[in-house]
Amino acid sequence: MKSLLSVPLSELESRLALLGQPRFRAKQIQKWLFTPGVTQFEQMTNLPKPLREALSQEFTLRTMHVAAILGTETDPAEKFLLELEDGNRIEAVILHNEQGQHSLCASTQIGCAMRCAFCASGLDGVVRNLTSGEILEQFLFAADVLASRGQRLSHAVIMGMGEPTANLDALLDALSTVTSENGLGIGARKITISTVGIPAGIQRLAELDHPYHLAISLHAPNDELRTRIMPSNCGTGVSAILRAADNYFEKTGRRVTYEYILLSGINDAPENAKELAGRLRGRNALVNLIPYNPVDELPFRTPSREKVQQFAQILESYGIQIALRHRKGEKINAACGQLRRSRKDS
């Protein structure tokens, strides 16, 4: 059966007309579709029973089911392994903060083609892009989980499995529903799209001028080091990425965030911090420092607290604005791709 999440409103109206139903039924159905906790047509109580039965024979409201869970609602992060209709699996993480806000870290692809050396998502390569409906369903899943506790999904980071700009059409289609008043109504400025740093993708985001925030996974201040840990940098380069980010800022007026995962003995030396500061000095930028979340199959380790603080202090001494992220998912192995790999044979 076809996922109703992938059906445009106009197509739904046409299908309802064939069933002898008025057009306004489509908006009623759409409202139910994005009401947290509604996962069955029989819950759509203002629709005629014969219509609910007819819809249930043709469409499905959910295509994913939970294959595994790590963490609980009392942890800063809960990771869910979601199995898709074709048997493939993706990860989604719900993050909780001290202010009572709840965020979704969503995936855009099954696996990842970028093959960053420190990330588990790319160890098996990329299988395929997610559909807009599959991206949207992650949001609905998180909204359902939170609604069952009397909570609300308030923010999102597109920072899960996959490279968002490699599946941008489907992502933006899903986000248009997520931010719509007829959808989940999450403010566009509460959503961040994180990219490995593909200049063409950054340029396209600048031209489309959506109000989402942009984060670039930089992780190194020079090409030699960045190419070693991020093969996608080969043929692109840090300078080209920074030029694309500058163009994004000029066109949109929105500050760019640079993600920097600190890897012990790899990119966390004082000279790395000074070189990074030199690259970003004079730019309206925020550096999000992230101590590495270890992956069993990979050789990288987390720097000491003292090394992290030293790196942060050097950046600040050069006038670089920073945010030091606390590792919310360390206890549940929440680094991207870990749960999927650990359960891939089960």
C-alpha positions as CSV (number, residue, x, y, z in Angstrom):
1,M,0.0,0.0,0.0
2,K,1.1,3.5,-0.7
3,S,2.2,5.8,2.2
4,L,-0.2,8.6,2.7
5,L,2.7,10.8,3.8
6,S,4.0,10.7,0.2
7,V,0.7,11.7,-1.4
8,P,0.4,15.5,-2.3
9,L,-2.8,17.2,-1.2
10,S,-3.9,17.7,-4.8
11,E,-3.6,13.9,-5.5
12,L,-5.5,13.1,-2.3
13,E,-8.3,15.4,-3.4
14,S,-8.5,13.7,-6.8
15,R,-8.6,10.3,-5.2
16,L,-11.4,11.4,-2.8
17,A,-13.4,12.8,-5.7
18,L,-13.3,9.3,-7.3
19,L,-14.8,8.0,-4.0
20,G,-17.5,10.6,-4.2
21,Q,-16.1,12.6,-1.3
22,P,-15.9,16.5,-1.1
23,R,-12.5,18.2,-1.4
24,F,-12.6,19.4,2.2
25,R,-12.1,15.8,3.4
26,A,-8.5,16.0,2.1
27,K,-7.7,18.8,4.6
28,Q,-9.4,16.9,7.4
29,I,-7.3,13.9,6.6
30,Q,-4.1,16.0,6.5
31,K,-4.9,17.5,9.9
32,W,-5.3,14.0,11.3
33,L,-2.2,12.8,9.6
34,F,-0.1,15.3,11.5
35,T,-1.9,14.9,14.9
36,P,0.6,13.2,17.2
37,G,-0.6,9.7,18.3
38,V,-2.9,9.1,15.3
39,T,-1.5,6.0,13.5
40,Q,-4.8,4.4,12.3
41,F,-7.5,5.6,10.0
42,E,-10.1,4.5,12.6
43,Q,-8.9,7.3,14.8
44,M,-10.1,9.9,12.3
45,T,-13.5,10.1,13.9
46,N,-14.9,13.0,11.8
47,L,-14.6,10.9,8.6
48,P,-17.4,8.6,7.5
49,K,-16.7,5.0,8.4
50,P,-16.9,3.8,4.8
51,L,-14.3,6.3,3.8
52,R,-12.0,5.3,6.6
53,E,-12.3,1.7,5.5
54,A,-11.7,2.6,1.9
55,L,-8.6,4.6,2.8
56,S,-7.2,1.8,5.0
57,Q,-7.4,-0.6,2.0
58,E,-5.4,1.7,-0.2
59,F,-3.0,3.7,2.0
60,T,-0.9,3.2,5.1
61,L,-0.2,5.9,7.7
62,R,3.1,4.4,8.9
63,T,5.7,2.3,7.1
64,M,8.3,2.1,9.8
65,H,8.6,0.0,12.9
66,V,11.0,0.1,15.8
67,A,13.7,-2.6,15.6
68,A,15.7,-1.5,18.6
69,I,15.9,1.3,21.3
70,L,18.9,2.6,23.3
71,G,18.2,4.9,26.1
72,T,15.1,6.0,27.9
73,E,13.2,9.3,28.4
74,T,15.3,10.1,31.4
75,D,18.5,10.0,29.4
76,P,19.7,13.1,27.5
77,A,19.4,11.1,24.2
78,E,17.2,8.2,23.0
79,K,18.3,6.4,19.9
80,F,15.8,4.4,17.7
81,L,16.6,1.9,15.0
82,L,13.7,2.2,12.5
83,E,13.1,-0.6,10.0
84,L,11.6,0.6,6.7
85,E,9.2,-1.2,4.4
86,D,12.0,-2.7,2.3
87,G,13.8,-4.1,5.3
88,N,16.5,-1.4,5.4
89,R,17.2,0.4,8.7
90,I,17.9,3.9,9.7
91,E,18.6,5.7,12.9
92,A,16.7,8.6,14.6
93,V,17.7,10.2,17.9
94,I,15.5,12.2,20.2
95,L,17.6,14.7,22.3
96,H,16.4,16.3,25.5
97,N,17.9,19.4,27.2
98,E,17.7,21.0,30.6
99,Q,15.3,23.7,29.3
100,G,12.7,21.0,28.5
101,Q,13.2,21.2,24.8
102,H,13.1,18.0,22.7
103,S,14.9,17.7,19.3
104,L,15.0,15.1,16.6
105,C,18.2,14.2,14.9
106,A,16.9,12.9,11.5
107,S,18.5,10.8,8.7
108,T,18.2,11.5,5.0
109,Q,19.9,8.4,3.5
110,I,20.3,4.7,4.3
111,G,24.0,4.7,5.1
112,C,26.3,7.4,3.7
113,A,28.7,7.8,0.8
114,M,30.9,10.4,2.4
115,R,33.0,7.8,4.3
116,C,34.3,10.2,7.1
117,A,36.9,8.1,8.9
118,F,35.5,8.7,12.3
119,C,31.8,8.0,11.5
120,A,30.1,4.6,11.6
121,S,27.3,5.6,9.1
122,G,29.6,5.3,6.1
123,L,31.4,2.1,6.9
124,D,29.0,0.1,4.7
125,G,28.5,2.9,2.1
126,V,25.2,4.3,1.0
127,V,22.2,2.1,0.0
128,R,19.7,4.7,-1.2
129,N,18.1,8.1,-0.5
130,L,15.1,8.2,1.8
131,T,11.8,9.4,0.3
132,S,10.3,12.6,1.5
133,G,7.7,10.5,3.2
134,E,10.3,8.5,5.1
135,I,12.1,11.6,6.3
136,L,8.7,13.1,7.4
137,E,7.8,9.9,9.1
138,Q,10.8,10.2,11.4
139,F,9.4,13.5,12.6
140,L,6.0,12.0,13.1
141,F,7.5,9.1,15.0
142,A,9.3,11.4,17.4
143,A,6.2,13.6,17.8
144,D,4.2,10.4,18.7
145,V,6.8,9.3,21.2
146,L,6.9,12.7,22.9
147,A,3.1,13.2,22.8
148,S,2.6,9.9,24.7
149,R,4.5,11.6,27.5
150,G,2.8,15.0,27.3
151,Q,5.8,16.5,25.5
152,R,6.3,18.3,22.2
153,L,8.9,18.1,19.5
154,S,10.3,21.6,19.3
155,H,13.6,21.4,17.3
156,A,15.3,19.3,14.7
157,V,18.8,18.8,13.3
158,I,19.3,17.0,10.0
159,M,22.5,15.4,11.2
160,G,21.7,11.7,11.2
161,M,22.7,9.1,8.6
162,G,23.5,10.4,5.1
163,E,24.5,13.7,3.4
164,P,21.5,16.0,3.4
165,T,22.5,18.0,0.3
166,A,22.7,14.7,-1.7
167,N,19.0,14.3,-1.1
168,L,18.0,17.9,-0.9
169,D,14.7,17.8,-2.9
170,A,13.2,15.1,-0.7
171,L,14.5,16.8,2.5
172,L,13.1,20.2,1.6
173,D,9.8,18.7,0.6
174,A,9.5,17.0,4.0
175,L,10.6,20.1,5.9
176,S,8.0,22.2,4.1
177,T,5.4,19.9,5.8
178,V,7.2,19.8,9.1
179,T,7.1,23.6,9.3
180,S,3.6,24.1,7.9
181,E,0.7,25.1,10.2
182,N,-1.1,22.2,8.6
183,G,1.8,19.9,9.4
184,L,3.8,19.8,12.6
185,G,4.2,23.5,13.0
186,I,7.8,23.4,14.0
187,G,9.5,26.8,13.4
188,A,11.9,26.8,10.5
189,R,14.5,28.7,12.5
190,K,14.5,25.8,14.9
191,I,15.7,23.4,12.2
192,T,19.4,23.0,11.3
193,I,20.7,21.3,8.1
194,S,24.2,19.9,8.6
195,T,26.3,19.1,5.6
196,V,29.8,17.6,5.1
197,G,30.5,20.7,3.0
198,I,29.6,20.3,-0.6
199,P,29.9,23.8,-2.2
200,A,27.3,23.1,-4.9
201,G,24.8,22.0,-2.2
202,I,25.6,25.0,0.0
203,Q,25.2,27.3,-3.0
204,R,21.8,25.8,-3.8
205,L,20.6,26.3,-0.2
206,A,21.7,29.9,-0.5
207,E,19.8,30.4,-3.7
208,L,16.6,28.7,-2.3
209,D,17.0,31.0,0.8
210,H,15.0,28.8,3.2
211,P,15.0,30.1,6.8
212,Y,16.7,26.9,8.1
213,H,20.1,27.2,9.9
214,L,23.2,25.8,8.1
215,A,25.9,23.8,9.8
216,I,29.1,22.7,8.0
217,S,31.0,19.7,9.3
218,L,34.6,21.1,9.0
219,H,36.6,19.0,11.5
220,A,40.0,20.2,10.3
221,P,41.6,23.5,9.4
222,N,43.6,22.4,6.4
223,D,43.2,20.2,3.3
224,E,45.9,17.7,4.2
225,L,44.3,16.8,7.6
226,R,40.7,17.1,6.4
227,T,41.2,14.9,3.4
228,R,42.8,12.3,5.6
229,I,39.7,12.1,7.9
230,M,37.1,13.2,5.4
231,P,37.8,11.8,1.9
232,S,35.0,13.9,0.4
233,N,37.3,16.9,0.8
234,C,39.5,15.6,-2.0
235,G,38.8,17.8,-5.1
236,T,36.9,20.3,-3.0
237,G,39.1,21.8,-0.3
238,V,38.5,24.0,2.8
239,S,38.9,27.3,0.9
240,A,36.1,26.4,-1.5
241,I,33.9,25.4,1.3
242,L,34.5,28.6,3.2
243,R,33.8,30.6,0.0
244,A,30.5,28.8,-0.4
245,A,29.7,29.5,3.3
246,D,30.6,33.2,2.8
247,N,28.3,33.4,-0.2
248,Y,25.5,31.7,1.9
249,F,25.9,34.4,4.6
250,E,25.9,37.2,2.0
251,K,22.7,36.0,0.4
252,T,20.8,34.9,3.5
253,G,22.2,37.0,6.3
254,R,22.2,33.9,8.5
255,R,25.4,32.9,10.5
256,V,27.0,29.6,9.6
257,T,27.9,27.1,12.2
258,Y,31.1,25.1,11.8
259,E,31.0,21.6,13.5
260,Y,34.4,20.5,14.7
261,I,34.7,17.0,16.2
262,L,37.7,16.8,18.5
263,L,39.7,13.6,17.8
264,S,42.5,12.9,20.3
265,G,45.9,13.3,18.8
266,I,44.5,14.0,15.3
267,N,43.0,17.5,15.2
268,D,43.0,18.7,18.8
269,A,46.5,20.3,19.0
270,P,47.0,23.9,19.9
271,E,48.4,24.6,16.4
272,N,45.1,23.1,14.9
273,A,43.1,25.6,17.0
274,K,45.3,28.5,15.9
275,E,45.0,27.5,12.3
276,L,41.3,27.1,12.6
277,A,41.0,30.5,14.2
278,G,43.0,32.1,11.4
279,R,40.7,30.5,8.8
280,L,37.5,31.8,10.5
281,R,38.7,35.1,11.9
282,G,36.6,38.0,10.6
283,R,33.8,35.8,9.6
284,N,30.4,35.8,11.3
285,A,30.7,32.2,12.4
286,L,30.0,29.9,15.4
287,V,32.3,26.9,16.0
288,N,30.5,24.0,17.6
289,L,33.1,22.0,19.4
290,I,32.2,18.3,19.8
291,P,34.3,15.8,21.8
292,Y,34.4,12.6,19.9
293,N,31.8,9.9,20.7
294,P,33.9,6.6,20.3
295,V,32.9,3.9,17.9
296,D,34.2,0.4,18.7
297,E,35.3,-0.5,15.2
298,L,37.2,2.8,14.7
299,P,40.6,3.8,16.2
300,F,39.7,7.3,17.2
301,R,39.5,8.4,20.9
302,T,38.0,11.3,22.9
303,P,40.5,14.1,24.0
304,S,40.8,14.8,27.7
305,R,38.7,17.5,29.3
306,E,41.8,19.6,29.6
307,K,42.6,19.3,25.9
308,V,39.1,20.3,25.0
309,Q,39.2,23.3,27.2
310,Q,42.6,24.4,25.9
311,F,41.3,24.1,22.3
312,A,38.2,26.2,23.2
313,Q,40.2,28.8,25.0
314,I,42.6,29.3,22.1
315,L,39.7,29.9,19.7
316,E,38.1,32.4,22.1
317,S,41.4,34.2,22.5
318,Y,41.3,34.9,18.8
319,G,37.7,36.3,19.0
320,I,36.0,33.1,17.6
321,Q,32.6,32.4,19.1
322,I,32.2,28.9,20.3
323,A,29.7,26.5,21.7
324,L,31.0,23.4,23.5
325,R,28.6,20.5,23.1
326,H,28.3,18.0,25.8
327,R,28.1,14.4,24.5
328,K,24.5,13.5,25.2
329,G,24.6,10.0,23.7
330,E,27.8,8.6,25.1
331,K,26.1,6.1,27.4
332,I,23.9,4.7,24.6
333,N,26.5,4.7,21.8
334,A,24.5,7.4,20.0
335,A,27.2,8.3,17.5
336,C,25.7,8.1,14.0
337,G,25.5,4.6,12.5
338,Q,26.5,2.7,15.6
339,L,23.2,1.1,16.4
340,R,22.5,0.1,12.8
341,R,25.8,-1.6,12.5
342,S,25.5,-3.4,15.8
343,R,22.2,-4.9,14.8
344,K,22.8,-5.4,11.0
345,D,22.7,-9.2,11.2
346,S,19.8,-9.4,13.6
